[in-house]
Amino acid sequence: MDVIIGATSTGWMVVLLGLKFSILKLALPLITFGAILKLLAKDLLALMGMTIAGFNLLFLEIYILQQAMVGVVASIDLRRWSTESILSKLLSILLVL
């Protein structure tokens, strides 16, 4: 059930926000909101604040990694290992893992 809900919500986010949506514009204010909620609230609201801040920190980390890998993608050409030999297929499997 969780997989179906996750896949559905991802599709709706793409439809509503578009593919060019910058998660950074939403993540930074939500990290701030979650941290303030964690510091000022008690019990359940403090846990909700920590959850909001934590999830948005994860999105911020993904954004930073994505920006850091832009140069690496341009320098790596995987087509040179795309032969039909068994060794190239095993190497491709190892790269995916």
BALOBA-1460 file (C-alpha; in Angstrom, 3 decimals):
// residues 97
<rec num="1" residu="m" x="0.000" y="0.000" z="0.000"/>
<rec num="2" residu="d" x="2.831" y="2.430" z="0.844"/>
<rec num="3" residu="v" x="4.463" y="1.918" z="-2.546"/>
<rec num="4" residu="i" x="1.241" y="2.737" z="-4.361"/>
<rec num="5" residu="i" x="0.690" y="5.874" z="-2.280"/>
<rec num="6" residu="g" x="4.304" y="6.968" z="-2.807"/>
<rec num="7" residu="a" x="4.166" y="6.418" z="-6.551"/>
<rec num="8" residu="t" x="0.857" y="8.217" z="-6.821"/>
<rec num="9" residu="s" x="1.999" y="11.207" z="-4.776"/>
<rec num="10" residu="t" x="5.167" y="11.511" z="-6.863"/>
<rec num="11" residu="g" x="3.106" y="11.598" z="-10.042"/>
<rec num="12" residu="w" x="0.800" y="14.253" z="-8.646"/>
<rec num="13" residu="m" x="3.766" y="16.370" z="-7.512"/>
<rec num="14" residu="v" x="5.200" y="16.264" z="-11.039"/>
<rec num="15" residu="v" x="1.816" y="17.170" z="-12.537"/>
<rec num="16" residu="l" x="1.124" y="20.020" z="-10.140"/>
<rec num="17" residu="l" x="4.622" y="21.446" z="-9.722"/>
<rec num="18" residu="g" x="6.209" y="20.536" z="-13.035"/>
<rec num="19" residu="l" x="9.616" y="19.064" z="-13.728"/>
<rec num="20" residu="k" x="11.443" y="22.388" z="-13.386"/>
<rec num="21" residu="f" x="10.362" y="22.959" z="-9.775"/>
<rec num="22" residu="s" x="13.245" y="23.859" z="-7.464"/>
<rec num="23" residu="i" x="12.888" y="21.935" z="-4.210"/>
<rec num="24" residu="l" x="15.418" y="24.294" z="-2.622"/>
<rec num="25" residu="k" x="12.914" y="27.177" z="-2.649"/>
<rec num="26" residu="l" x="10.544" y="25.123" z="-0.523"/>
<rec num="27" residu="a" x="13.035" y="23.136" z="1.568"/>
<rec num="28" residu="l" x="14.879" y="26.012" z="3.245"/>
<rec num="29" residu="p" x="11.764" y="27.690" z="4.714"/>
<rec num="30" residu="l" x="10.413" y="24.313" z="5.836"/>
<rec num="31" residu="i" x="13.724" y="23.445" z="7.532"/>
<rec num="32" residu="t" x="13.514" y="26.746" z="9.401"/>
<rec num="33" residu="f" x="9.856" y="26.181" z="10.307"/>
<rec num="34" residu="g" x="10.553" y="22.639" z="11.503"/>
<rec num="35" residu="a" x="13.561" y="23.695" z="13.595"/>
<rec num="36" residu="i" x="11.598" y="26.519" z="15.252"/>
<rec num="37" residu="l" x="8.716" y="24.141" z="15.917"/>
<rec num="38" residu="k" x="11.131" y="21.623" z="17.458"/>
<rec num="39" residu="l" x="12.693" y="24.282" z="19.689"/>
<rec num="40" residu="l" x="9.514" y="25.995" z="20.863"/>
<rec num="41" residu="a" x="6.890" y="23.248" z="20.971"/>
<rec num="42" residu="k" x="6.529" y="20.202" z="23.199"/>
<rec num="43" residu="d" x="5.646" y="16.562" z="22.717"/>
<rec num="44" residu="l" x="3.878" y="15.775" z="19.440"/>
<rec num="45" residu="l" x="4.403" y="19.193" z="17.839"/>
<rec num="46" residu="a" x="8.135" y="19.013" z="18.607"/>
<rec num="47" residu="l" x="8.305" y="15.606" z="16.932"/>
<rec num="48" residu="m" x="6.421" y="16.948" z="13.922"/>
<rec num="49" residu="g" x="8.872" y="19.845" z="13.707"/>
<rec num="50" residu="m" x="11.815" y="17.461" z="13.784"/>
<rec num="51" residu="t" x="10.192" y="15.336" z="11.089"/>
<rec num="52" residu="i" x="9.542" y="18.341" z="8.845"/>
<rec num="53" residu="a" x="13.099" y="19.600" z="9.276"/>
<rec num="54" residu="g" x="14.569" y="16.118" z="8.749"/>
<rec num="55" residu="f" x="12.733" y="15.387" z="5.523"/>
<rec num="56" residu="n" x="13.576" y="18.766" z="4.094"/>
<rec num="57" residu="l" x="17.229" y="18.371" z="5.067"/>
<rec num="58" residu="l" x="17.138" y="15.176" z="3.021"/>
<rec num="59" residu="f" x="15.788" y="17.113" z="0.032"/>
<rec num="60" residu="l" x="18.488" y="19.760" z="0.537"/>
<rec num="61" residu="e" x="21.168" y="17.046" z="0.561"/>
<rec num="62" residu="i" x="19.806" y="15.560" z="-2.670"/>
<rec num="63" residu="y" x="19.904" y="19.013" z="-4.273"/>
<rec num="64" residu="i" x="23.520" y="19.570" z="-3.153"/>
<rec num="65" residu="l" x="24.602" y="16.148" z="-4.459"/>
<rec num="66" residu="q" x="22.824" y="16.792" z="-7.751"/>
<rec num="67" residu="q" x="24.660" y="20.092" z="-8.192"/>
<rec num="68" residu="a" x="28.005" y="18.516" z="-7.244"/>
<rec num="69" residu="m" x="27.652" y="15.734" z="-9.816"/>
<rec num="70" residu="v" x="26.994" y="17.975" z="-12.831"/>
<rec num="71" residu="g" x="30.699" y="18.103" z="-13.720"/>
<rec num="72" residu="v" x="31.237" y="14.400" z="-13.118"/>
<rec num="73" residu="v" x="28.443" y="13.417" z="-15.506"/>
<rec num="74" residu="a" x="30.084" y="15.347" z="-18.326"/>
<rec num="75" residu="s" x="33.429" y="13.613" z="-17.824"/>
<rec num="76" residu="i" x="32.194" y="9.997" z="-17.644"/>
<rec num="77" residu="d" x="31.306" y="8.194" z="-20.869"/>
<rec num="78" residu="l" x="29.848" y="4.744" z="-20.218"/>
<rec num="79" residu="r" x="29.435" y="3.936" z="-23.922"/>
<rec num="80" residu="r" x="32.996" y="2.651" z="-24.160"/>
<rec num="81" residu="w" x="32.049" y="-0.315" z="-21.951"/>
<rec num="82" residu="s" x="28.849" y="-1.126" z="-23.836"/>
<rec num="83" residu="t" x="30.077" y="-4.175" z="-25.734"/>
<rec num="84" residu="e" x="28.285" y="-7.509" z="-25.805"/>
<rec num="85" residu="s" x="30.913" y="-9.343" z="-23.749"/>
<rec num="86" residu="i" x="30.073" y="-10.935" z="-20.425"/>
<rec num="87" residu="l" x="32.711" y="-8.815" z="-18.697"/>
<rec num="88" residu="s" x="31.075" y="-5.547" z="-19.784"/>
<rec num="89" residu="k" x="27.681" y="-6.814" z="-18.629"/>
<rec num="90" residu="l" x="29.090" y="-7.738" z="-15.209"/>
<rec num="91" residu="l" x="30.787" y="-4.357" z="-14.963"/>
<rec num="92" residu="s" x="27.484" y="-2.655" z="-15.764"/>
<rec num="93" residu="i" x="25.768" y="-4.630" z="-12.999"/>
<rec num="94" residu="l" x="28.492" y="-3.649" z="-10.518"/>
<rec num="95" residu="l" x="28.158" y="0.016" z="-11.459"/>
<rec num="96" residu="v" x="24.431" y="-0.099" z="-10.792"/>
<rec num="97" residu="l" x="24.878" y="-1.678" z="-7.373"/>
